[in-house]
Amino acid sequence: MYDTGTRARLASFELPEGQPFVNDLTITPDGSVYLTDSVAPVVYRITAAELTDAMAHGGKGELRPFADLGSAKDPAAQSPTLLNGIVSDPAGRYLLVVDMGTGKLYRITLDAERSITEVTQHGGSMINGDGLEMRGDTLWVVQNKDNTVSRWQISDNGANATRQQRITDAALAIPTTIAHAGDRALVVISQFDRGGPMGAGTPGPFTVAAIDGI
């Protein structure tokens, strides 16, 4: 973890065993960081207190699992769990996490129960879901292989998601993440097809696509 002002490293966190593939993160109002793992169906948490403790002990900390989404998966499912995008609702009551391989969206409560449930989707699918962004009750999903950005309304305290809009354009070229500046969506083009996991080639400068009205 780094200081955004000085870019100095504050601390590093590792698992006692195994090697995670950390894919995305979100920060809740209490200062905790939650991270997804794309090789295990696990969400990790680093609290503000754990960061302070790691900084006081040589900048080293232990990465601790917060929730195992394997418990919410259908035992008969054949596809592996590929967790990717993660967001917190604005009040810090729950997390939303997308499984890129199946398009399923999961809700994890941030209370003592840490209950994990699948969010019911209406009007579309989140297959190939990558980066997520949430404002109020609106969720945006970047769907990388589909060159798509979709907008969803979240209702019933995170139990339901209804697709309101979908934009697909080849110019998005496997997008990965999204952030809004006012009413304009800024979407990062990945270059996964230029020497990455989706194609051979040579990467160039990264570009950001701007989308109005979503």
C-alpha positions, -999 to +999 in steps of 0.1 A: +000+000+000+013+035-009+008+070+002-010+088-026+007+121-019+043+110-016+040+076-034+061+061-006+052+025+003+035+023+036+033-015+040+030-048+021+006-076+030+011-112+022-007-145+028+010-170+051+006-196+024-003-195-013-001-167-038-032-146-044-040-128-076-054-096-063-076-080-090-096-051-076-103-032-045-127-009-027-124+013+004-153+016+028-162+047+048-144+033+079-111+032+060-110-006+054-097-019+021-114-050+005-097-069-023-108-097-046-088-127-056-091-142-090-075-175-083-095-182-051-131-173-043-120-151-015-123-114-005-096-100+018-098-071+042-071-047+055-084-025+082-070+009+091-058-005+124-040-034+106-023-009+083-011+011+113+002-020+130+020-032+099+037+002+095+049-001+131+064-035+125+087-030+096+060-024+069+050-060+069+014-073+074-006-105+069-033-106+043-064-120+060-095-135+042-127-117+051-152-138+031-152-171+011-176-169-018-171-206-024-199-212+002-224-193-020-215-212-052-237-240-066-218-273-059-227-286-093-212-256-111-183-265-133-168-231-140-141-217-117-148-186-096-131-156-112-138-127-088-130-093-102-148-060-096-158-050-061-176-019-046-191-009-013-225+007-011-222+044+000-232+037+036-207+009+040-233-017+048-224-043+022-200-051-007-210-061-043-186-085-060-188-098-096-178-132-108-163-125-143-167-161-155-204-166-147-217-130-146-231-135-111-231-106-086-227-113-049-236-093-019-215-095+013-228-078+044-202-059+065-218-068+098-208-096+122-227-122+101-208-115+069-237-132+050-231-139+013-260-140-011-264-138-049-280-106-062-310-112-085-304-097-119-332-083-141-331-074-177-296-085-186-264-103-176-230-091-160-210-118-178-174-108-183-179-082-155-146-064-146-145-030-130-175-017-109-185+018-098-214+026-075-230+060-067-261+060-046-283+031-059-267+031-093-241+005-103-219+006-134-204-026-148-175-028-173-178-060-193-144-065-208-147-091-236-180-077-246-166-041-251-196-030-230-205-007-201-238-013-185-258+007-159-279-010-132-303+001-105-297-015-071-327-020-049-340-038-018-308-031+001-286-047-025-308-078-032-318-069-067-301-053-098-321-041-128-303-031-160-312+003-172-287+010-200-261-009-220-235+006-244-214-017-266-187-003-290-156-021-305-137+011-298-137+002-261-113-026-270-116-048-239-122-022-212-114-029-175-124-001-152-146+030-149-148+062-130-172+092-134-162+128-137-195+146-134-219+130-160-190+116-181-178+081-177-141+075-181-132+040-191-097+025-193-089+005-224-069-026-213-046-037-241-051-073-229-051-081-267-016-066-271+008-090-255-016-098-226-039-127-218-062-121-248-038-118-277-002-113-290+012-080-298+031-050-284+013-027-260+014+011-265+004+041-244-028+034-224-059+053-235-091+063-217-125+064-235-150+091-224-187+082-226-215+107-221-249+098-209-244+066-190 
